[in-house]
Amino acid sequence: EKAKLLRSQPAQIVEPKGLLYVQQREFAVTTPKDGSVSILGSDDATTCHIVVLRHTGSGATCLTHCDGSDTEAEVSLIMSSVKSFSNSSGCGRLEVHLVGGFNDDRQLSQKLTNQLLRAFDLQPEDVHLVTFCVTELNDREEQDIHFPIIYGIAVNVKTAEIFPATFPEKGPDEDLRSAHVLTGAPLTNIYDANTEQLRIGPYFWGPFPHVDFWLEQDDAQILQNLSTSPLAEPPHFVSHIRSTLTFLKEHPFPSRSLFPDRKPRIYKKNEEGLWEQVCSDKI
């Protein structure tokens, strides 16, 4: 019933003000007390799942975008991140919302759904499954081709409302963060709710293999080879991958060009509610 209700809502366009956008293999956790961030969100999930874990007592809310790379470790990580904000409240319970995936040919969505259910089931704490809108419950068919119904969601950390969403702005440092994922990064926490700072990096990788070869390929080749579900990707998938590959080509050694002082790039929300970079020496 909950999945049906969620699927029936049109995707809302979420503007950057007060938003913390979470990319694949990233997570962020905050509480209703946060003066900078009121919405956590992620989209462009085809076979990936977006997970929201919330403690009803403290209101601590975590959103992550999982791709099945190391599901058990990722679930432990988000569990401990939410619990770190929930110790004092005593009352309340942990609730989880799973959204994403579809009936894809390779059954990657189904596999990820099973991994997530198992990983939450293995947790010593009780976790209550509140929203389950994944795989076959998030699938639509058009001329024998399957697509997800919902590609992205947002959660309002003040009200706990969850809704289908799209995000015109996915920054800051969109290419840098995507490059981190494309080079095989583990799940990474990008936000410090205590200081209300978004922290990116420092990330390190070596020259991306065959980057020139990939950049020479046409759109169809990139889609076919660099997507888990070529037929169901959103229209901007290829341009996003090209942009990330170009970034990797320009920064084969981020330790030299991006993080020479080995410090993260730090952003805070300004008066307008938009991310603004702050100098690390001011912290």
Secondary structure by P-SEA (a helix, b strand, c coil): caaaaaaaccbbbbccccbbbbcccbbbbbcccccccccccccccccbbbbbbbcccccbbbbbbbccccaaaaaaaaaaaaaaacccccbbbbbbbbbbbcccccaaaaaaaaaaaaaaaaccbbbbbcccccccccccccccbbbbccccccccccccbbbbbcccccccaaaaaaaaaaaccccccccccccccccccccccccccaaaaaaaccaaaaaacccccccccccaaaaaaaaaaaaaaaccccccccccccccbbbbbccccbbbbbbcccc
